[in-house]
Amino acid sequence: MSHPIPSRARALAPLALLCTAILSPATHAATPAAISVRDDAGLTVTLAKPAQRVIAMAPHITELLFAAGGGERVVGGMNFSDYPAAAKRLPLVGSNEQIDLERVLALKPDLLVVWKGGNSSRQIEQLKSLGLPIYYSAPARLDEIATSLIRLGQLLGTEPAAQAAAKDYRQKIAALGAKYAQRPPVRLFYQIWDKPLYTLNDEHIVGDAIRLCGGRNVFGGLKVLAPSVGIEAVVQQNPEAIVGGERHEGDSATDSGLAIWRPYKGMLALQRGNLFELSGDLMARATPRMADGTAQLCEKLELARARRP
């Protein structure tokens, strides 16, 4: 049996429809738009809303996220994530060689920022298959550090802080380029490890820093990003300067990575006293601190120029 609609309800029905028509667009407009950015692998990452629980899969990524204003959103990191100081308190989810997948899932991340080429690709694919959003990070040029800050700031919803950090970093890099890029070139060997002996080619972000300082990497043209070279090959190249990572606290002078060159007194770098140590973290990690590491490198190469006859 049907029931008649009261006359008062019939009178209010058009008003209800009008309110619905007016409020619907406003409700739709209030829905936050999806966030889409392109990562360093050229892939588009889309989030329905800013990430709240992020895991950083490499030390440089941890630094980038903090610098972009998202430190409070980082809920997990990798071994050696030690900057800034707050990063040391992060729960660890493994190393670049092995990820603890169960621990990752237990942290309930809504975004993983992974190291392209540095993390286990097999395990990353496993995480991707579970539907976790993944952003690949691998800045290959100095300016891409600033780009990374901005993109991560968009994903985190911290754009003002990210934009400010990117601007400050770009200003530092621009000032270094204006001061040193046109200085007389210095041929150098860049050493990242001594046993065995490893260097970097010009495609690495460190190669970009070397160019900015007016340096010429004697092995820059090699095809491998981080090639192993022999001592004899370096001696044959006879670089004007040799640059390597600083000794860690507690190492003796004979354990220094650059100490292996002491017997080769005929080399130009030895004759002029141009064995230079830099902070390893400042140059090894693609973060805003690389501006400080590049400044150190530029100063060392300027010292090599001053020691010319």
Secondary structure as UniProt FT lines:
FT   HELIX           7..30
FT   STRAND          35..38
FT   TURN            40..41
FT   STRAND          44..47
FT   STRAND          54..56
FT   HELIX           59..67
FT   TURN            68..69
FT   HELIX           71..73
FT   STRAND          74..77
FT   TURN            79..80
FT   HELIX           85..89
FT   HELIX           101..106
FT   STRAND          111..115
FT   TURN            116..118
FT   HELIX           121..129
FT   TURN            130..131
FT   STRAND          134..137
FT   HELIX           142..156
FT   HELIX           159..180
FT   TURN            181..182
FT   STRAND          186..191
FT   STRAND          193..194
FT   TURN            195..196
FT   STRAND          197..198
FT   TURN            202..203
FT   HELIX           205..212
FT   TURN            213..214
FT   STRAND          215..217
FT   TURN            218..221
FT   HELIX           231..237
FT   STRAND          241..245
FT   TURN            249..250
FT   HELIX           253..255
FT   HELIX           257..261
FT   TURN            262..263
FT   TURN            265..266
FT   HELIX           268..271
FT   TURN            272..273
FT   STRAND          275..278
FT   HELIX           280..284
FT   TURN            288..289
FT   HELIX           290..306
//
